Amino acid sequence: MRVLLLHYVLQIANLCCVMICDLLQKGMTQIAYSTAAIRALARIPASIAKTIRAKIGQYAANPESLANNVKRLQGRPGYRLRVGNYRVIFDRDGNVLNILEIGPRGSVYGD
């Protein structure tokens, strides 16, 4: 049990370091991940999490490149970015892209 807990903590710490690097590399648009989004990325397989981070970075750098994968949410504020079977719920506040939730399509929209 302790080994699994330590492994989980190290995974989250590694993800936080990657998130900080993402933030520093993006230039003008900053990316801010919520605690829920960081936890979700830690639970997702590493290859999929890497793809999701890459798509978030791509959207931050050039929103027009993923325009057909981004839609405004209905019934609540924010937008969703489609990445395969996963959805990234985010909101844009000036030059900051706030990543609110990440999860499988269907379950990420629930309240």
Buried (B, 14 or more C-beta within 10 A) or exposed (E): EEEEEEEEEEBBEEBEEBBEEBBEEBEEBBBBBBEBBBBBBBEBEEEBBEBBBEBBBBBBEEBEEBEEBBEEBEEEEEBBBBBEEBBBBBBBEEEEBBBBBBBEEEEBBEE
